[in-house]
Amino acid sequence: GAGVSQSPSNKVTEKGKDVELRCDPISGHTALYWYRQSLGQGLEFLIYFQGNSAPDKSGLPSDRFSAERTGGSVSTLTIQRTQQEDSAVYLCASSPSTYDTQYFGPGTRLTVL
Amino acid sequence: AQKITQTQPGMFVQEKEAVTLDCTYDTSDQSYGLFWYKQPSSGEMIFLIYQGSYDEQNATEGRYSLNFQKARKSANLVISASQLGDSAMYFCAMRDYDSGYSTLTFGKGTMLLVSP
């Protein structure tokens, strides 16, 4: 079946602009995760959804970052007033339930100029 | 202390040989899970293999096996009969109660290069 999809695959933006990154999980997967991968920090957890609720937002680096998930499916990660340090690859993963293996999408490469 | 330590930034292996990628972990939990993912240059993280802390047998998936030594807190990935397509970054990751059991903590990764 179809895997996790993310869009856009690449996004270049100017400092101070807002961006929205989209994740479409594997059909039927109730858990959804966002991670960030950058050269200096490696892979970092950002936020986790179970259904539409986000029990764990502990990884969001600042209040400029927010995420939502509607209908238990698609999720959007929004970064407001982007900064150069936000440049990274943003990876989305989903799993059938919380305790299952996570399957990743191809990522969105964000470049903030 | 780092939760996941991968001490080999890079490894070289010849095609058809076996290679071991090291991973040590740190947790005080009794229940945890260990994962290995492959990330080729395309960027996608591909799940390879999983080992639960209570699993008595070492996990195997095709050419991949996990050498799980609980007392040493190590979970090394063994790739048998390397192929050119195995060239990629390999990440060890752990899920434990401390991290909410829902999220993965990743190591820094090991870059594997397979030569003909």
Interface residues (C-beta under 8 A of the other chain):
Chain A: A31 Y33 Y35 G42 L43 F45 Y48 Q50 P55 D56 S58 G59 V89 L91 A93 T98 Y99 T101 Q102 Y103 F104 G105 P106 G107 R109
Chain B: F35 Y37 S42 G43 E44 M45 I46 F47 Y50 F91 A93 S99 G100 Y101 S102 T103 L104 T105 F106 G107 K108 G109
